[in-house]
Amino acid sequence: MEEAGTPPRKRPPLPEQTLLPEAEPMAVQDIRDALVIRERDLFLLTDVHGEVPSVNLNGYGLYYADTRYLSAYEFTFADARPVVLLSTGELGYSGEQVLTNPTMTSAEGRVLPRGTIEVRRQRVVEDVLEETLRITSYNVFPVTLDLHYTFRADFADIFEVRGYERTSPGQYYQPRKTEATITFAYKGVDGRKRETRITFSPAPLSITPVGENGGMRVSFRVSLRHRESAALRTVIAVDGRLEAAQGVERFGTVAHEYDEWLRSATNVYADNDFFNAVLQRSLHDLRMLWNHDTNSGAYPAAGTPWFDTLFGRDVCIVSLQTLAFKPEIARQCLKVLARWQGTKFDPWRDEEPGKILHELRNDELTVAGELPYSPYYGSVDSTPLFLWLAGQYYAWTADLELMAELEPNLRAALQWIEQYGDVNSDGFVEYEKRSAKGLVNQGWKDSGDSIIHTDGTLVEPPIALVEVQGYVYAAKRGLAPVFAALGDEGLARRLLSEAAALKRSFNREFWLPEGFFALALDGQRRPAATITSNPGHALWTGIASRGYSPQVVERLMRNDMFSGWGIRTLSTTSARFNPFGYHLGTVWPHDNSILAMGFKKYGFEEELSEVATALFDAARAFPLVLQAMLGLHPDAPGNRLTLVRPRLPSWLGQLQVERLRVGRGEADLLYERRGKRTRVRVIQTRGNLTVDLAPRWPL
């Protein structure tokens, strides 16, 4: 096998390395019942039983660096599939199945009644994937069992799995085997060698080829007396990751890291156990998505499986939503986004100087130049969100040292807004794709059919989205105190002046006679009057005039928008409404958390409670909703925390907050609802922090 880094070359394969046929084209189908376990940058996606079937159109497999390193991973008895009693991936980093046998025969030919063999399978993901299989016999007589695994590695690019048809194939090699290992290998068109190495302990009875696509069958034979157990251990390593010695406690290591993650966050306890469980699960899931990439930095991946990488918009929004509870997320994300900030003009990747990335991929097709995600910059809102996040992070932490470190990046991003973001020089930030394989729409609703006029026709670029203008406004206002603290009072004053001017022009140009904000202005500055959730972001950012806010809130809460489970992305009256469409009528929890915070800022607590209750009923409440209910407004440079009209919904009677950090200070707070009123008591403050109340949110 060629060593990593050897220039690719066409040649006859070496012995035991016969080229395999090209991988078949794939397209993802339903994965609603899939199980996912993940740690760092390695994840396993299986069916509900914990298997990766040899033939599946669901994209199941073991993934690393945007590549599927195992495409088959199945366990069976010799002549029967096991009966699944329990299957869970609840812990996030570990999965467990409890299996038993159907009525079957042993290796000696003796009939084994159903339910007399127990198989417990536990998998844990750390630097590698480790599986322990413990088999116990409850038969009163000795039995010998033949057990089989089937493995295959297609090394499919994640975009192939999702349906992309590549232009040229890589090279597949026949698996290599030893007494206790299998190594699958592949060389991509990017010249990189990828390997999956599977190690078994004890060594199996046999390892043999199966099928015509490079699959391998691994067979074990175990003999058990009554209530005797045997254990099989399998370790799967990708791209040369060294297997630790047997006995390393991976489960305990990762479990300890999770505990530390939760302990370091602000603690929130309510008198509603389900609410507590949902909130804990939200923090738990953020830890599951946390990447520890030594090259890129630390950040939460946008979503497993298909968006398991760095997305600029997503990490900014997550960071903004969790500042009150875990500001370290924002700190890490600001640094990693600054590292990948655009430096040049590259139409293929929609890159411009100062622009914050949309997406970073490490897949074969991207590295080879067939796709533009290395990184790709086709996001109109990542840059202002990055700037707004920096301002909000400073407001919560007063971390001037990080602001000084990021000052060149902040200035470059502001320069992008002024020089490149305003495509047609009309005072608003717009987008228009340049890359042949880039995104047509570059806001958070980035599907190709999401930005439409009332008649259903697509809005023509360059497109100025309603929410993006709000992000720019909030970014400039939020950064003014930062630059003042850095000693540039002139820029601080200019940012406040520009924000005020943008607010005036926005409310003049985007407001519709129907009493709502336009979704967007098209290339001719014509408003798209479609009723969508986007204008609610204008409340979140504070750019909307207070006088317009009652009409915006009322329109969002009408039955064609508010479904009972949340506010839809698009009105049911729209020509393109589709309740299953990606952005055409579905309810997005993160979008609703943003709208809820907007309602809070403009004083609409009743509507906030309705949205929070809808999300709670769907068991998908996001941390930003909690910040809105508690009314948390920080001023870390001034050592002050302001509580703006705290309001608990009807299903919460009491809520306690411990170790809420603002700058170097902390506060412990107790919220209690009496009827429709919520009282808050400051239990304790530490670090010279002042806590006070205010009747309205400063905009």
N, C-alpha and C positions, 0 to 999 in steps of 0.2 A: 504494500500500500504506500502511496506517495506521502512524503512528509508534508505537514502543514506549511504553507508558504511556497511550495514548489510551483513554478509557473505551469499553468494548464497546458497539456499537449495531448494530441490524439495519438494513441498507440494501442497495440493489442494488450488486453488485460493480462496481468500476471496470473500464475496458477492460483486457484481458489478465488478468483476475482472476476469471474465472467460477467460481462455487462448484462443487466436485466432490461426487459422492455421498458419503454417510457411509461411514466405514471399516467393513469387514466384521468381525464378531466373530471373535476368535482364541483359540486354546488351544495351549499349548506341547506338542510331542511330544518325541521322543528327541533329545538333543543330546550323546550320549556321544562322538561323533566330531567335534564342533565344534572349530574353532580360535578362540582368543581372543587379541587383542592389546589392550593397555590402557596408558594413562599418565594420571596425575592423575585426572580424572573423565570421561574419554572412552574408550569401548571399542568395538571392532568384533568381532562374533560372526558367523562364517561357517561354511559347510559345510566338509567335509574338503578340498575343492579350492580354498578361499579365495573362494568365491562367495556372494552373497546372492541366491538365486533369486527371481524375481518372484512366484512362488507358493510359499510355504513355511509349514508349521505348526510350525516349530521355533523361531520367535522370532528368526531370524537378522536382523542389521541393525547399524546404527551407533547407539549410545546415548549420551545425555548427560542428566544431571539427571532420571533415571527416565523418559526419553522416547526413542522410537525415531525418530531423525532421518533415517535412510535405511532403507527396507524392501525395496529392490531395488538390486543393485550387481553387475552381471554383465558379463563380457568374452567376446566371441566373435569368430571370423573371420567373413567375410561370409556364408558358407553352411555353416559347420561349427563345432562346439564343439572347443576345443583338447584335446589329449591331455595329461594331467597326469603329469609325470615326478617332480616333487618338490613337496611342500607342507608347510610347517612354520610354526609360531608359537612356536618354542622359546625365542626371546629374550624373549618376553613383551611388549615394546614394539614389536616389529617382526615382520612376517610376510613370507615369501618363497615364491613358486611359480616352478618352471621348467616351461614348457609347450612343446609342439611341435604341428605340424599333422598331422591325418590326411591321407590322399590327397584333394586338393581342387584347384580351379582358381583361377588368379590372376585379377585384374581384367581382364587381356587375354584370358582364356579358355584359358590354357595350363595343362596338368596339372602340379601340384606334388606330387612323391612324398612319402609320409609321412616325417616326421622331417627335413625340409630347412629348416624355419623354426624358429628358437629365439625364445621369448618369456620374458624374465625379469621377473618382477613383484616389486617390493619395496615394502612399505608400512611406514611408521613413524608412530607416534602421539606427538604432543607436545601443543602447544596446538591443533593441527589434525591431521587425517589427511592425510598426503602419500603419494602413490603415484607411483613411477617405473616405466614400462614400457619395456624395451629390447628391440627386435626386430632379429634378425640373420638374414640369408638365407645358406644354404649351397648354394643352387642355383648352377650354373656359368653361368647366364644371368640377365639382369636380370628382376626381377619387380616387379609392382605389387600391393599388398595392400590390401584394404578391411577395416578393423577397427571393431568396434562395442562400445560400452558401452550398457547399459540401467540407468537410475536411476529410482527412485520413492521418495517420502517420505510415509509415512502418519501420522507424528507420533503414533503410538499410545502411550498411557499404558502403563507397564510392567505395571500390573495388568491392563489389557486383554489384553496379549500373553499373560499367564498365565491368562486365561480369565474375568476379571471382566467382567460386563455393565454398562456405564455407563447412567445414566438419561437423559442428554441429550448431543447431539453438539456438537462445535465447528464451526468454519468452515474448509473447505479451499479453497484458491485454485489456479487454474491456474498452472503454473510460468511464471516470467518468464525470458527468455533474451536474451543479447547475442551478439556474435560468438564470445566465448570463455567465457561463464559461463551457468550455470543457477541460478536461485533458487527454491526451493520454500518456500511460506509457509503458515502455519496460525495461526488464532486460537482458543485454547481457551476453555472455559467459565469458566476462571479469569481471563479478560480479558487474558491474556498472549499476545503474538505470538512465534511460534517460526519460525526460518528455517534452512534449509540452503542454503549457497552453494557451488557447485562451479565451480572455475576450471581452465581447460585451457591448456596451453602445449606446443606451438604451438596456435593456434586450430584447432578441428576443421573438417572439410569441411562438415558440416551438423549441426544439432540439430533434431530433429523429434519431435512427439508420437507415442506408441505405446500401443496399448491404450485402455481406457476409464476407467482409474483414475489418470490423471495421470502416467503414466510418460513418460519422455523417452529417445529414442535418440540417441546421440552417435556420429557416424561420422568416421573418419579414413582418409586414403589416404596410404600411404607407398610410395615407389619405392626399391628396393635393388638394388645390384649384388652380385656374388659377395663374400660375407663382409663386406658393408657393414651397418652398424647405424644405427637411428634410435631416438630416445628421445621418449616422451610423458610429460608430467608433469601430474598431477591433484592439486589441493589442495581438501579438503573442510572447510569451516569452519561452525560452528554458532553461531547467535545473535550474529552480528556480530563474532565473533573475527577480528581483523585478520590477513590473510595476510601473512607475512613475505616479504621480497623473495626472488626466485629465487636459489638458491645458498646459502641458509642451511643449515647442516649439522645438521639435526635429529637424524639418526641418531647422529652423534658426540656431540651435546649430551647426549642421554639415556643413551648408553652410558657417558659419563664420570660421570653421576650414579649409575648402577648401581655402577660401580667404587668410587666414594667410599663408597657405602652398605655394600658388602661390606668395604672396608678399615677402616671405623670400627667394625666388629663384632669381638667376641672371635674369635680364630682357633683353630680346632680341626682337627687333622690326625691321621688314624689310618693304620694299615698296611693298610687295606682301601679300595681306590679307589672301590668302589661306595658304601660308607658316606660317604666324603668327598663324592661327587657328590650323594647324597641330602641331606646337610646343607647343601651349597652351594645346592642347588635350593630348599630350605626358606627360606633367607634371601633368595634371588632372588625367590621367589614373594611373600614379604612386601613386598619393594620394589615388585613389580608392582601389589599391592593398595593401595599407599600413596596417600592422597589429599592434595592440597595446596589445600584449600578455604580461601580467604582469609576467608570469612564464618564457617565452622564451626571451622576449625583443621585440624591435620594428624592423620590417623589411618589405620589399615588398614581398608579396606572389608571387610565380613563375607564376601563371596564374589561373584565374577562368574560368570554375568550377573545372576541374579535378586535377589541380596542385596548389590548393589554400592552400599552406603551405610553410614552409621554405625549400628551396633548396640551397645548398651551392654554386654550380656553378652559378646559376642564380642571386643570390643576389650579388655575386662578380662582375659579368659582368655588371649588372645594376649600381652598385656603381662606377665602373670604367668609365662607360659612362656618368655619371652625376656629376662627381667631379667638373667640371668647373661651374656647374649650381646650385648644391645643395649638398655640401660636407657632410652635416649632415646625408645623407643617408648612406654614406660610414662609418661614425663614428659609427652609430647604428649597421650596419651590421657586422662590425669587432668585436664588443663586443658580439653580439649574436652568431656568429660563434665560437668565443673563448670559450664561455660558453659550447658549445656542442662538443668541440674538443675531439677526441678519447683519452682514457686513458689506455685501456687494449686490449688484444687479444680476439676477439669474432668472430669466423668464421661465425656464423649464421648471423651476421650483417655486415660482412666484416670490422670489426673495428680493428684498430691497433693504438698504442700510437702515438699521435701527428697528426693523420689524421683528416681532416675536413670532416664533414658529407656530404652526398649526399642529404638526405631527412629526414624530421621529420614528423611523423604522430601520430594522437591521436585517430584513429579509433578503434572500438571494436576488430577486428581481430588482429590488431597489439598489442594492450594492452594484449590480451589473449595469445599472443605468436604464433599465426598461421602464421603471416606475420612478416618480420624482420625490420620494419620501425620505430624503437623506440629509437634512430634514426638508419637509415641505412647509411653505409659509403662507398658504392660501387661507388665511383667517383675517378678517377685517377687525375682529374684536379682541384678539389675544393681546395686542399691543396696548390699547387703552385699559384693558382689564389688568394687565401687568402693572401699569402705572398706578391704577386705583388701589390695587393690592398693596403696593409699596406704601402709599399714603395711609391706608388703614392699618397696616402692620405697625407703622410708626405710632399711630394714635393709640394702639393697644399696648405697645412695648416701650416706646421712647428709645428704641435701639438705633441711636444715631451712628454708631460704628458701622452697622450694616448699610445704612443709607449712604454713608461716605464711600464705602466700598462699591456700592452700586451707582454712585452718582454719574459716571460716564454712561452707563446703560440707560439711566433715567433720561439723561439729556438726549441721547441718541433716539430713544423712543418718542420723546416729545418732538424731536426734529422730523421723525417719520410722519407723525400726525400732521405737522404743518406743511411739509414739503411733498410727501408722497401719498398720504392718506386721502387728501382732498383732490380726487382725480380731476374734477372739472372746475376747481377753484370757486366753488359756490359757498364756501364756509362750512360745509358738512363733510364728514368722512364717508367715502364710498368705496366700493370694490368692483373690480372687473377682472376676470381671470385672464391670465396670459399663457399659462401652461397648457399644452395640448391634452394632457391627461390630468389637469387640475380640476378643482371643484368649481362648478358653475355658480353655486351660492356659497358665500363665505362667512355668514353669520352662524349663530348657534343652530338655526334651522337650515342645515346645509344640504338637504336633499334637493334634487333638481327641480321638483315641482312644488316647492314650499312657499315661494315668494310670488304671489299672484295678485292680479286685479280682481275686482268684484265679478267680472264675467268669466273668470277662470283662466284668462290668458296670462302667460308668464310676464313678469316685470322685466323690462329691458335694462341692461347695464349702461353706464355705471349706476349702481344701486346704493342709495343712502338709507340704511335701516334705522327705524325709530330707536331701538335700544342702543345702538352704537353711539348715537349722539349723546345719549345719557351717560354711557361709560366714559366718553371723552370729557363731558362736563364734570363728572365725579372725580375723574383722574386729576384734572387741573385744580379743582378745589382741594382735593386731598393732599396734593403735592406742595401746595403753597406753604404750609407749616414746615414741611421737610426742607425746602430750599431756604426758608427763613432761618431755620436752625443750622443749616450748612453755611450760612453767611451771605447768601445771595438774595437780599431783600428785594432787589429790582425784579428778578425773575418771579419771586413770590407774588409781588403786586401785579405783575403782568398776567400771571396765571389766573388770579382772581378776576381781573378785568376781562380776560378772554372767556372765562367761564360764564360770567354775567352776560356778555354779549351773545354767546352761544345759546344761553337759556332764552333770551329774548327772541332771537331769530328762529329757534326751534319751535317755540309756542306760536309764533306767527305762521310759519310755513307748514308745520305738520298737523295743526289743528283743523279738523274737518267741520263743516256746517252741521253734520249729523250729530255732533257732540262726542267725538272720539278722536284719538290720534291716528294718523295714517300709519299703515304698516311700513311704508317706505316711500321715498321719492325715486322715480325712475330717471333715466338719462336725460329726459326732457324736463325734469323737475315736476312731473305730474304725480300727484299722490295716488298710492294704491290704497283704496278705502276699505279693503277687506277687513272683516272683524276677526282679529287674532289675539293671542295672549301677549304678543310683543309689547304693546303700549303699556302694559303693567310694569315693565322694566323701567319706564320713565318715572314711575313712583319710587321704585327702589333706589334709583340714582339721585332723585331730587330735582331733576330737570323740569318736571311738569309744574306748571303754574298751580298754586293752591286752589285758585278759582275753578280750574278744570277738573280737579281730582274727584269731586263727587260724581260727575258724569262718567268718568273713566271707571270708577269702582262699580257704579250701578250697572254699566254695560257689561263688565266682566262677570257680574254675578247673575245675569239673566239666564234663563233655562237653556238657551241655545249655546251658552258657554260653560256654565257651571253644571257639571254632570251629577253632582252628589258625591263623587269620588275625587273631585278636584276640578280645576278650570281647564277646559280643552285648549289645545293649541290653535284650533280653527273652529269657527262657528258652524253649527249644524245647518245654517241657512246658506252656507257658501256653495258655489257651483262645484267645487272640488272636495267637499266634505267626504271623509272616509274614516269611520271610527277605528279602522285598522291601519290607516296610513301613518307613515313614520312621523310626519309633522302636520297631518291633515285632519286632525280631530282627536288624536290620542291625548291622554293626560300624562304629563311628565312631572314626577314629584319635584325635581330640582327647580323646574319652572314655577311650580306652585309655591315652593318655599321662597322664591324671589318675589313673587306677587304678594305673599303674606307679609314679607318685610316691608314692601312698598305700602301696603295698607296701614301697617303700624306707623310708618313715618308721617303719614298724612292724617292720622287720627281715626282710622276706621277699624276700631277694635272688634265690633260685632262681626264684620266680614272676615277679619283675621281669624276669629274663633271658628267661623264656619269652615274656612279653608283648612285650618289646623285639625279640626275634627274630622274632615273628610280624609286627610292624609293619615290621621291616627286610625280611622276605621279601616283604611287600606293597609295598615301596619307598615307604612313606609315614611313616617315622619322624618324630616331632615333637621340637622342641628340649627340651621338658620331660623326655622320656625320657632324653636325654643328661644333664641335670642330675641325675636320679635315679641313673644309673649312676656318675657322678663323685662323688656324695655332697656336693654343694656347699651349704653352709649359711652365709649371710653375717651379719656383725654390723658394718656400716659405722661406726656411732657408736663402737664399741669398737676399730676398726681391726683386725678379726680375721676370718679365714676359717677355718671348720671343715670338714674333710673327714670325712664320716661313712661308714665302711665302704665305700670305693670298690670297685666290682666290675665288671670288664669281662666281657661275654658271651664265649662260646667263639669267636665269629667275629671278635673283635678281640684282637690280641696287644699292640699298643702304640698309645697315643694321646697327642698333645701338645696342650696348651692354651697359647696365647699371649695376653698382654694381658687377662687376666681381671680386670675392674675391680670393686673393692669400695671404696666411698667414693672417696677420692682416691688410693688405692693400687692397685697392679696385681701380678699374680702370673703367672709362667710355670711350668707344671706338666708332668710327664711321668708317664704311667700305663703300667705294664707288667704283663701277666698271666703268671703262672707256674703252670700247672695250674689249680686253682680259686682261687688266691690272686692278688690284685692289689696291686702295690706302687706307691706314688706318691712321686715325688721332686720337691721344690721346686727348680726350676732357678734362679729369680731372683724377688725381690720388689722393688717400688719404692714409695716413699711411706709408709714406716713401717707396712707391713701385716704382721701376724703370721699364719702358717698353722700349724694344728695338726690332730691327728687325734682322733676321738671314736668310741666303740663303739656309741652309739645316738643316734637323732634326738631332740632335745628337743621334747616335745609340750606 
